[in-house]
């Protein structure tokens, strides 16, 4: 039992940092702008913060909410909470005050740590955050002054807190956007993250000592796993607060970045940035893309510009600790638009409505079982029961699988349009629209129809300077799609709403179509 307990403790996030500080104290752990901190100093700062949080009353199982950009501080908060066995509740930096209030109150967070730029948002709902005992602001101060956050680090000794933490203890509650109502909090454990990291590292060949740029916000599952993976492997993380192609290109060259994870929209903007050619990016060895399918033309351009690097596409979702499938370098072009094969240590099935396996080539829902699957939704037994059936997590993703085991995303089950009794997968219509020469991107949704139940509706972003009509779009679709799949209406937009992970927010697109219009 003592050996098992020791092994369990060695898997937890806080112990990983302490180990790295012992094994390579002088190696750079975090680069954040002009701030560069070694593993030894990083571990000391984390210990001091953890001990101050402990003095406030934070302990095992308590929730600590953070609303921070990619920064040294957010990494320190994550590891300080881990050393206490506390659970981090990251909040999206674009959240409105009512959204912040819901996540804090639903999680029962006892501490709220936030960037000073959000002080007005926090002050609007601060009095209603009934569980919060301490608010801590992180903000730049005048020379010679320390912020409230820095004061917490200064006041406590940098000794290990000595808390007992198990690998099955929750580490994070990540709130995911729901199709209706409030977001749901996916409870992820230290073991969930460890196995996800090992799976990803083994499948992609990542080793120790990488210099990895974190651009995707680390309050998203994909950004969080990317961050933790580098610390687990003893690498250096380069924090970029917000995506800007000029900043990414400059920092990539300046810091000798060897690995990076971006969502497709970010890759597109980076590759279109005129100043990229003037930067030395030859150190980049590994490129990751996820959050949506990367168009073949973008892949080709990426591999042309970064000819020395290997490209991996990752697919998954928050509830399965970010990544479930990987499309490897030898397949990214030949097997497009596949999302790849399942990662090792994860059981995957494709099933019908009766939870029976579907034949190869048929469409079904992908379900998962394994050590990267979440514990459940926090304080939501009904949603948890709906998601887990017979021990399998039902993802809501509709896929088909070929005879070589590659999965192809057909659509989200919740996004499927049922029009006149016929099923339409928006992704199929979006693929057709993507080939229109005047269309930059498009999203397809179902809108209420008094005649058909639902009707297919396209939201189109034209290419810069292009003039295109709804009739032209519908005629183009008629050449490739059956009548029931063709958009019955088209609207034009300057941009599609996205979350920070690059996923299109179709819920927002549907909001104005509450009553039948067709």
C-alpha positions in Angstrom: 0.0 0.0 0.0 2.9 2.4 0.8 4.4 1.8 -2.7 1.0 2.4 -4.3 0.4 5.6 -2.3 3.9 6.8 -3.2 3.2 6.1 -6.9 -0.2 7.9 -6.7 1.5 11.0 -5.2 4.2 11.0 -7.9 1.5 11.3 -10.6 0.0 14.5 -9.2 0.8 17.8 -10.8 2.4 19.5 -7.8 4.9 16.7 -7.2 5.9 16.8 -10.9 7.1 20.4 -10.5 9.0 19.6 -7.2 10.7 16.7 -9.0 11.8 19.0 -11.9 13.1 21.6 -9.5 15.3 18.9 -7.9 16.4 17.3 -11.2 17.2 20.4 -13.3 16.9 23.5 -11.1 18.6 25.9 -13.5 16.6 24.9 -16.6 14.1 27.6 -17.8 10.6 26.7 -16.8 8.5 29.7 -18.0 9.2 32.6 -20.3 6.6 35.4 -20.2 7.7 38.4 -22.1 10.9 39.7 -20.4 10.4 37.4 -17.4 12.4 34.2 -17.4 12.2 31.8 -14.5 14.1 28.6 -13.7 12.4 25.4 -12.4 14.0 26.1 -9.0 12.7 29.6 -8.7 9.4 28.7 -10.2 8.9 25.9 -7.7 9.8 28.3 -4.8 7.3 30.9 -6.0 4.6 28.3 -6.4 5.3 27.0 -2.8 5.1 30.5 -1.4 1.8 31.1 -3.1 0.5 27.7 -2.0 1.4 28.4 1.6 -0.4 31.8 1.5 -3.5 30.2 0.0 -3.2 27.6 2.8 -3.2 30.4 5.4 -6.4 31.8 3.8 -7.9 28.4 4.4 -7.6 26.7 1.0 -7.2 23.0 1.3 -7.8 19.7 -0.4 -10.9 19.7 -2.5 -11.5 23.5 -2.2 -12.1 25.4 -5.5 -9.9 28.3 -6.6 -11.3 30.4 -9.5 -8.9 32.1 -11.9 -9.6 34.7 -14.6 -6.2 35.3 -16.1 -4.5 35.5 -19.5 -1.7 33.2 -20.5 1.0 34.3 -18.1 3.5 33.3 -15.5 0.8 34.0 -12.9 -1.8 31.6 -14.3 0.8 28.8 -14.4 1.8 29.5 -10.8 -1.9 29.5 -9.7 -2.4 26.1 -11.3 0.6 24.5 -9.6 0.0 26.1 -6.3 -3.5 24.8 -6.1 -2.3 21.4 -7.2 0.2 21.3 -4.3 -2.7 21.8 -1.9 -5.0 19.4 -3.5 -7.3 22.3 -4.4 -9.3 22.4 -7.6 -8.7 25.1 -10.2 -11.8 26.6 -11.9 -10.5 28.6 -14.9 -12.8 31.3 -16.2 -12.9 32.4 -19.9 -11.4 35.9 -20.2 -14.2 37.0 -22.5 -16.9 36.1 -19.9 -19.5 38.7 -19.1 -20.3 39.4 -15.4 -23.3 37.1 -15.2 -21.3 34.3 -16.7 -18.5 34.9 -14.2 -21.0 34.9 -11.3 -22.6 31.6 -12.4 -19.2 29.7 -12.6 -18.0 31.1 -9.3 -21.2 30.3 -7.4 -21.9 27.0 -9.0 -18.3 25.8 -8.3 -18.4 27.2 -4.8 -15.0 28.8 -5.3 -13.5 30.2 -2.1 -10.8 32.3 -3.7 -11.0 34.4 -6.9 -7.7 35.4 -8.6 -8.1 37.7 -11.5 -6.3 40.1 -13.9 -6.7 43.8 -13.0 -8.2 44.4 -16.4 -11.3 42.6 -15.2 -11.8 44.6 -12.1 -15.0 46.3 -13.4 -16.5 43.0 -14.4 -15.7 41.5 -11.0 -16.9 44.5 -9.0 -20.3 44.3 -10.7 -21.0 40.9 -9.2 -18.5 40.7 -6.3 -21.2 41.1 -3.7 -23.1 38.1 -5.1 -20.2 35.7 -5.0 -21.3 34.2 -1.7 -18.6 31.5 -1.4 -15.6 33.7 -2.1 -13.5 34.5 1.0 -10.7 36.3 -0.7 -10.3 38.2 -3.9 -6.8 38.6 -5.3 -6.0 40.9 -8.2 -3.0 40.5 -10.5 -2.0 43.8 -12.0 1.0 45.8 -13.0 2.2 48.2 -10.3 4.4 51.3 -10.3 8.2 50.6 -10.0 9.0 49.4 -6.5 5.5 48.4 -5.7 4.1 44.9 -5.4 0.6 43.8 -6.5 -1.7 42.0 -4.1 -0.8 38.8 -5.8 3.0 39.4 -5.4 2.4 40.2 -1.7 1.0 36.7 -1.3 4.2 35.2 -2.7 6.5 37.5 -0.6 4.8 36.9 2.7 5.1 33.0 2.9 8.1 30.8 2.9 9.0 28.7 -0.2 8.8 25.3 1.6 6.8 22.5 0.2 3.2 22.7 1.7 3.2 19.0 2.5 -0.5 18.4 1.6 -1.6 14.9 0.9 -2.9 14.7 -2.7 -4.0 11.6 -4.6 -3.9 11.1 -8.4 -7.7 10.4 -8.4 -8.3 13.8 -6.7 -9.9 16.4 -9.0 -7.4 18.9 -10.4 -9.6 21.1 -12.6 -13.2 21.9 -13.2 -13.5 23.1 -16.8 -16.8 24.7 -17.7 -17.9 23.8 -21.2 -20.5 25.8 -23.2 -23.8 24.1 -23.4 -26.3 24.2 -26.2 -28.9 25.6 -23.9 -28.8 27.0 -20.4 -25.7 27.2 -18.2 -22.3 25.7 -18.9 -21.4 22.3 -17.4 -18.3 21.8 -15.3 -16.2 18.8 -16.4 -14.3 17.4 -13.4 -10.8 16.2 -14.4 -8.4 14.5 -12.1 -4.6 14.5 -11.9 -4.6 11.0 -13.4 -6.7 12.2 -16.3 -4.1 14.8 -17.2 -1.1 12.5 -16.7 -2.5 9.8 -19.0 -3.6 12.3 -21.6 -0.1 13.8 -21.5 1.6 10.4 -21.8 -0.8 9.4 -24.6 0.0 12.6 -26.6 3.7 12.5 -25.9 4.0 8.8 -27.0 2.0 9.3 -30.1 3.8 12.4 -31.2 7.3 11.6 -30.1 7.7 14.6 -27.8 10.6 14.4 -25.5 12.3 16.4 -22.7 13.7 19.8 -23.1 11.3 21.3 -25.7 10.7 25.0 -25.9 6.9 25.1 -26.4 4.8 28.2 -27.2 1.4 28.4 -25.4 -0.8 30.6 -27.5 -4.2 28.9 -27.2 -5.6 30.0 -23.8 -4.6 27.6 -21.1 -8.1 27.8 -19.6 -9.2 25.6 -22.5 -8.5 21.9 -22.3 -6.3 21.8 -25.4 -4.2 24.7 -24.2 -4.0 23.3 -20.6 -2.8 19.9 -21.7 -0.2 21.5 -24.0 1.0 23.6 -21.0 1.1 20.7 -18.5 2.7 18.3 -21.0 5.8 20.6 -21.2 6.1 20.8 -17.5 5.7 17.1 -17.0 8.4 16.5 -19.7 10.7 19.2 -18.2 10.4 21.6 -21.1 10.2 25.4 -21.3 6.8 27.0 -21.8 6.7 30.4 -23.6 3.5 32.2 -22.7 1.8 34.4 -25.2 -1.1 36.4 -23.7 -3.2 36.8 -26.8 -2.9 35.7 -30.4 -1.2 38.2 -32.7 0.6 36.8 -35.7 3.3 39.4 -35.5 4.0 38.6 -31.8 3.9 34.8 -32.5 6.3 35.1 -35.4 8.7 37.3 -33.5 8.7 35.3 -30.3 9.0 32.0 -32.2 12.3 33.3 -33.7 13.5 35.1 -30.6 13.1 32.2 -28.2 14.0 29.3 -30.6 10.5 27.7 -30.2 10.6 24.0 -31.1 6.8 23.2 -30.7 3.5 25.0 -30.9 -0.2 24.3 -30.8 -2.6 26.5 -32.7 -6.2 26.3 -33.9 -6.9 26.4 -37.7 -7.9 30.1 -37.7 -4.6 31.0 -35.9 -2.6 29.0 -38.4 -4.4 30.7 -41.3 -3.6 34.2 -39.9 0.0 33.3 -39.1 0.7 31.9 -42.6 -0.9 35.0 -44.2 1.2 37.4 -42.1 3.7 39.2 -44.4 6.3 39.5 -41.7 6.6 35.8 -41.1 9.2 35.3 -43.9 11.5 37.8 -42.2 11.7 35.7 -39.0 14.0 32.7 -38.4 11.6 29.8 -37.6 13.9 27.0 -38.4 14.0 25.7 -34.8 10.3 24.7 -35.1 10.2 20.8 -35.0 6.6 20.0 -34.1 3.4 21.8 -35.1 0.0 20.8 -33.6 -3.4 21.8 -34.9 -6.8 21.2 -33.2 -10.2 22.5 -32.4 -11.4 22.1 -36.0 -10.3 20.5 -39.2 -7.4 22.1 -40.9 -8.1 22.7 -44.6 -5.8 20.8 -46.9 -4.6 24.1 -48.6 -3.6 25.4 -45.2 -1.8 22.2 -44.4 0.1 22.4 -47.6 1.1 26.0 -47.0 2.1 25.2 -43.4 4.4 22.3 -44.5 5.9 24.6 -47.2 6.7 27.4 -44.8 7.8 25.2 -42.0 9.4 22.4 -44.1 11.6 21.2 -41.3 8.7 20.4 -38.9 6.2 17.5 -38.4 2.5 18.3 -38.4 0.1 16.5 -36.1 -3.7 17.1 -36.0 -5.4 16.5 -32.7 -9.1 15.8 -32.1 -11.1 15.5 -28.9 -13.1 17.3 -26.3 -12.9 18.7 -22.8 -14.6 15.7 -21.2 -11.9 13.3 -22.4 -9.1 15.6 -21.3 -8.7 17.4 -24.6 -7.3 14.8 -27.1 -8.7 11.5 -28.2 -7.4 11.0 -31.8 -4.3 12.0 -33.7 -3.6 12.3 -37.4 0.2 11.8 -37.8 2.6 13.5 -40.3 2.4 10.7 -42.8 -1.3 10.9 -43.0 -2.2 14.6 -42.7 -2.5 15.0 -46.5 -3.3 11.5 -47.7 -6.0 10.8 -45.1 -7.6 14.3 -45.0 -10.3 15.0 -43.8 -9.8 12.3 -41.2 -9.3 13.3 -37.6 -7.0 10.3 -37.2 -6.8 7.2 -35.1 -7.6 6.9 -31.4 -4.8 7.5 -28.9 -3.4 4.6 -27.0 -4.9 3.8 -23.6 -8.4 4.9 -24.7 -11.2 2.6 -25.7 -13.3 3.9 -28.6 -16.5 2.6 -30.2 -18.8 4.0 -32.9 -22.4 3.2 -32.0 -26.0 3.7 -33.1 -29.0 5.0 -31.1 -29.3 1.6 -29.4 -25.6 1.7 -28.4 -24.7 -1.1 -30.9 -21.6 -1.0 -32.9 -22.2 0.3 -36.5 -20.6 -1.3 -39.5 -17.4 0.1 -41.0 -18.3 3.2 -43.2 -21.6 3.9 -41.4 -22.3 7.0 -39.3 -22.6 6.6 -35.6 -21.8 8.4 -32.3 -18.3 8.0 -31.0 -18.1 6.9 -27.4 -15.1 6.6 -25.0 -14.0 4.6 -22.0 -10.7 4.9 -20.2 -8.5 6.8 -17.8 -8.7 10.2 -19.6 -12.5 10.3 -19.3 -13.8 12.9 -16.8 -15.3 11.9 -13.4 -18.5 13.7 -14.4 -20.2 17.1 -14.5 -19.8 19.0 -11.2 -23.1 19.2 -9.2 -25.0 18.0 -12.2 -26.0 14.3 -11.8 -28.7 14.5 -14.5 -26.2 15.7 -17.2 -23.7 13.1 -16.0 -26.2 10.3 -16.2 -27.1 11.4 -19.7 -23.5 11.5 -20.8 -22.5 8.1 -19.3 -24.3 5.0 -20.3 -23.1 1.5 -19.5 -19.8 2.9 -18.5 -19.2 4.7 -21.8 -19.0 8.5 -22.3 -21.2 9.6 -25.2 -19.4 12.4 -26.9 -22.2 13.8 -29.1 -19.8 13.6 -32.1 -21.1 11.8 -35.2 -18.3 10.0 -37.1 -17.6 7.2 -39.5 -14.6 4.9 -39.4 -12.8 3.3 -42.3 -11.4 -0.2 -42.5 -8.0 1.1 -41.5 -9.4 2.5 -38.2 -9.3 6.2 -39.2 -12.2 8.3 -37.9 -13.9 10.9 -40.0 -16.0 13.6 -38.2 -19.4 13.9 -39.8 -20.9 16.5 -37.4 -21.9 17.2 -33.9 -25.0 15.2 -33.0 -26.6 18.4 -31.5 -25.8 20.3 -34.8 -27.5 17.8 -37.1 -30.5 19.4 -38.9 -33.7 17.3 -39.4 -35.6 18.9 -42.2 -38.8 17.2 -43.4 -37.7 14.0 -41.8 -34.4 14.0 -43.6 -31.1 14.3 -41.7 -28.6 16.9 -42.9 -25.1 17.1 -41.5 -24.0 20.8 -41.6 -20.3 19.8 -42.1 -21.2 18.3 -45.5 -22.8 21.6 -46.6 -20.0 23.6 -45.2 -17.5 21.6 -47.1 -19.3 22.5 -50.4 -19.4 26.1 -49.5 -15.7 26.1 -48.7 -15.1 25.4 -52.4 -16.9 28.5 -53.6 -14.2 30.9 -54.9 -15.9 33.9 -53.2 -16.4 32.3 -49.8 -13.8 32.7 -47.0 -15.7 30.5 -44.5 -19.2 29.4 -43.7 -21.3 27.9 -40.9 -24.5 26.0 -41.5 -27.3 25.7 -38.9 -30.9 24.5 -38.6 -33.5 27.2 -38.0 -37.2 26.7 -37.1 -39.5 26.2 -40.1 -43.3 25.9 -39.8 -43.2 23.8 -43.0 -40.2 21.5 -42.5 -39.6 21.6 -38.8 -36.1 22.8 -39.5 -34.6 24.5 -42.5 -31.0 24.6 -43.6 -29.5 28.1 -43.1 -26.0 29.2 -44.2 -24.0 32.1 -42.6 -21.3 33.1 -45.1 -18.2 35.2 -44.7 -17.2 36.4 -48.2 -13.6 36.8 -49.1 -12.2 40.3 -48.8 -13.5 42.5 -51.7 -15.7 39.7 -53.1 -19.3 40.5 -54.0 -21.6 37.5 -53.8 -25.4 37.1 -53.5 -27.6 34.6 -51.6 -28.9 33.3 -55.0 -25.4 32.6 -56.2 -24.6 30.6 -53.1 -27.8 28.6 -53.3 -27.2 27.8 -57.0 -23.7 26.7 -56.3 -24.9 24.3 -53.6 -27.6 22.9 -55.9 -24.8 21.6 -58.2 -23.4 19.3 -55.5 -26.2 18.7 -52.9 -29.5 16.9 -52.8 -32.4 19.3 -52.6 -33.1 18.8 -48.9 -29.5 19.5 -48.0 -29.3 22.8 -49.8 -29.5 26.1 -47.8 -33.0 27.6 -47.9 -31.7 30.9 -46.7 -28.3 32.6 -46.6 -27.0 35.5 -44.6 -23.7 37.3 -44.8 -21.4 38.2 -41.9 -18.1 39.9 -41.5 -16.9 37.1 -39.2 -18.2 34.0 -37.5 -18.4 34.0 -33.6 -15.7 31.8 -32.1 -14.5 30.9 -28.7 -10.8 31.3 -27.8 -10.1 27.7 -28.9 -11.3 28.7 -32.4 -14.5 26.7 -32.4 -17.5 28.3 -34.1 -20.2 29.3 -31.6 -23.3 28.0 -33.4 -25.4 28.6 -30.4 -24.9 32.3 -31.0 -25.9 32.0 -34.6 -29.1 30.2 -33.7 -30.1 32.8 -31.0 -32.0 35.1 -33.3 -34.0 32.3 -34.9 -36.3 31.3 -32.0 -39.6 31.4 -34.0 -40.3 29.7 -37.4 -39.3 31.9 -40.3 -39.8 29.6 -43.3 
